[in-house]
Amino acid sequence: MNLETDYTPEAIEVSLACFEARRRSYAVDVSLVREIVRSHEVTPLPSAPDLIDGVVELRGALVPVLDLGRVLTGDRSEITNQSRIVVLDCDGLLMGLCVDAATDVLSVNPSILEDVPDLATQAGYNVVRAVVRRESEPPVMVLSVKAIMEKVYRSALEPSGEN
């Protein structure tokens, strides 16, 4: 499974798994989603990178979990009854994203995927790879799983006051 799907104009439709974090709508390519589960208690890992909250056990496998709100803003999200863990299969590596709520699957023509403005990517906001505008609803920001993983790896190299 490729971490980044190339959205070519020849593709008839792209399916995106949508969810909310920090009162905003986000999505990842549905082909990366293994499952979406209710939020479990996360077991902290000593000396883990700051962006990794810990691990959960799912069907006998330990899955590292990232709080998407923290990845995006640096602040932890509040866990509620609506919170979910989106389990992604990233080239055989399982990773969970803790989100505020899972919403739906959006099927769109790749031609409506808009590039992220240069100013946003120059400001370091490169975890969003495309935007889908919707009538009478807020836009959906399509996340780059590859960029999120790179951000986690970079955070592992930075000194932390928490560990």
N, C-alpha and C positions, 0 to 999 in steps of 0.2 A: 504494500500500500504506500503510495507516494504522499509525503507530507503536504505538498502543495499541488493542487489540481490546476492545470492550465485551462483557463476558461476560453476556449477557442470559439470564434463565431460559428463554426460548423456544428457545434454542439446544439442540440435542439432545446435541451433543458438542463438546468443545474438545480439540484435539490440541496437546500440548506436547512440544517437543524438550528432552530432559533431559540434563544433564551434571553433572560434579562439579568443584568448586573448593574448595580448603581443607578437604577431607574432608566437605563438605556437598553436598547435592543441590539443584540449581537447574534452572530451565527458562525457556524463552521460547516464545511462541506460534509454532507450526511455520510459520505463514504468513509470518513474518518471515525464516525461514532460507532462504538461497539454496543453501548447501552446507556440508558439514563436511569439512575436509581435515586431513591430518596436519600437525603443526606444522612450519613452515618456519623457516629462519633469518630473523629480522626485521632489516631494515636501519634503524638509528637515523636519526631526522630531527633535524637541529640545530634548536634553538629550538622544538621541538614541546612542547605541554603535557605536564606530568609524567606524566599517566595514559596518554599514547600512547607505547607502546614503540617504534614505528616503523612501517614498511610492509613488506608482502610483495607479490610480483607473482603474480597469479593470472589465467591466461588473458589476458594482456596488460593487465590493469588493476592499478593500484597500490591496495592496500587498507590503510588504517590499522588497526593492531592494538592492542587494549587487553588488558592482563593482567588477567583478571577478579579474580584473587586480590588484586592491587594495588588495584583499584577498591574491593573490599570491605573490605580490611584495611590497605592501605597498604604491605604487604610483597610483594615479587616472588615469583612461583611458580617452582618448579623445573621445567624442561622435561624430560620423560621420553619413552619410546617410546609411552606412552599419551596424551600431550598432543595436543590437537586445536585447530584454529581454527574456531570457528563463525562463518561469514560471514553477516552479516545485511544485508538490503536495507531500509534505513530511508528510506522515501520517495524512493527512487532513489539514495541515498547508501550506498555499501558500507562496512561496518565489520566488523572481525574481533574476536571475543572469544577470547583464548587461555585454554583451560580444561584442567584436569588429565586429564579423560577424557570422551568422549561415551558416554552409557549407553543410552538408548532413547527411544522416542516413547510418551508416556503419553496415552491418550484418556480423558477424564473428563467427567462431567456438570457443567455450570457451577455447579450448586447446591452442589457440595462444595468449591468454591473459597472459602476463608475469608479475611476481611479481616485485614490485619496489625494487631496490637494497637496502640492509640494511643501507648503508651509508646515503642514502637520507632520510629514515624514522628516523634514529637516529639524523639527523640534523634538525628534526622538520618539514620536508616536507611530512607530512602524509596525505595531502589532495588528493594525487594521490594514488589510490589503485591498479592500473594495467596499463600496457603499451601494446599497439598494434603496432607492427612494420609493416611497409608497404614498398613494393618494390618501389624504386625511389621516395618516399615521406617521409616527416618527420614522426616520430612516433606520435601516438595519445595517450595522457595521460588520462586515465579514472579516473574521480574525485570521491572521496568519499563524497557524500552529507552529510552524518553523520558527517564526520570530519570537513567539512566546517561549519556546524551548531555549532559544539562544539567550533570552533575557534571564531565564533561570540559571543557565550555565554561567553567565556573566555575574549574577548575584552570588554564585558559589565562590567566585574569585575575590569578591569584595570583603573587606573586614566587617564584622558585625558586632554590635554591642549586645545582641541578644544571646548569642551562642557561647 
